């Protein structure tokens, strides 16, 4: 039975109404008519006092709406223990206000002053090699240290009281990119806090032993005090996988609690109309942004061009991947309906594997892509290129002479003008186009599954996030609006729901998926799904048996191959290649076979299957490809079966609707002619969308 388009649109509009209701508490901070404001970081403590007035005047003249103070300034805010100095910061706040610039005030917790580090070396984190971090950088501290938390609390309280009723302050940022930059903390403080976390979770040590399977290798514990943080660098063989999963959960909870502590202090003093957030990087696994519902909203940091993201085509390394900003938009916005880009790459940077110049127009494209994804603001890091310190080669809006715009500074100021130019076309009553709304999809993101598979990938080629992105990117090529959600959200809003590599699950989730499909939803499950329970234990039953009835098939085994060997799948009279992971499937008689394996010893076995379930469908995809073409073909067929028309955009081209505006960006190395309705009004760019190009139009 196919989906009825009218019911789809009604459901999506209801979803948008619910989302709007949930976001009302954060919408009050950002008038919709402002669309998206643009700001830039400034560090008065890092520049001669004589430059401040000139720099802030220049920032205002260029049209920047806000700036950002204090995140790395603890040594200036509290130069001696208990002695706080706000005179210099007050002056900087007033200079911003004088030039029409709002201020985001930050807590300085990522950079404790040297007097604190020397007096209390126990506040430092310890990395996996057993090295205690030292003063001289940032994020070198332990979120678990009670001494560090005490000093942070005093510092935050002092800032909060000093600026308690200051109307020049727009909002607050806690810390800066709290993540330890992909590292975990193995300090004594972290170990003690982890033991407490385990006590609270398991209550009795026998419960932990049973869940972790500590009979294996005689790991068994007699008390929680005997449990160490699981560190592979301290062990001959691999650490207990259940301990690793719990330690990663604990680490994410620890930073969430650390930020929540700061939030509570601020909220006691600041006005209700000032918001509080932090900025995170979705690439860094130690932190889980979806846990941070104890803040007003969460923002993200995004750097695309630093040698790590090769993008598409021969020049993709100069633009990054089209899914990078897009995924961050759809993940962070979905947490509670509001997000912003607190830190966006300004151009060339200094810390990458290599640091190329972005293609001209790329920085402008990134800003417009952030707008397309619903962001309330974008903040550039930073206003002036530094002359000293660890980021000398890091671009700013203003180049090294301190006066003239850099190439990216020119692009920023152009976007400010373009955004101001479209505000007069804003229509508060604009409705999402019905055909676009009908394609609404959700991708189920699971930090637990990510952590579990990062620890036990089974092949060096497996990457949970890249597997998810293959489906996510295919949805963007079909021009489907996407929410990246966690399983606590309501599934019924979405005509299409994809749960990639959902290895850890329980009966309750399987039942929710079943009800979702029975009521008309189109569910897509993929490789590795259903193999373990929530604690990472294999089921004492047939392989992945909890999902057998749901998908209408058994999964007798899976296969992995070296990168020099390609498996093949035939589907829709096309051949697709894989070699990362493949679940081999034995479908029931009433389950359709969409794709079959065509080589290896299981040639002829099912690879992709689908079945009707109530009013909806359940599709299972066994293989994981490298290029995403199989994933896209499956999604196209699911939408076709549901009678939901889609577009077929080339990889790299993204078209999004936001607040009555259509926005198109092009990350590919080929131009694309956007098909515009006859009455479309182009506001920015033109329909010939060149590489790193932008188009904005209204219908």
Helices and strands as residue ranges (DSSP letters): H 5-22, H 24-27, G 32-34, E 37-41, G 44-46, H 49-61, E 66-69, H 74-77, H 87-98, E 102-106, H 114-119, G 121-123, H 146-162, E 169-173, G 180-182, H 188-202, H 205-212, G 216-218, G 224-226, G 232-234, H 241-267, E 275-277, E 279-280, G 289-291, E 299-302, G 316-318, H 322-336, E 341-345, H 362-372, E 377-381, H 407-422, G 423-425, H 434-437, E 441-444, H 447-455, H 464-477, E 482-485, G 491-493, E 496-499, H 507-518, E 522-526, G 545-547, H 548-551, E 553-559, E 567-571, E 574-578, E 581-587, E 592-597, E 606-613, E 616-621, E 623-624, H 629-641, E 653-658, E 661-666, E 672-673, E 681-684, E 688-689, E 694-698
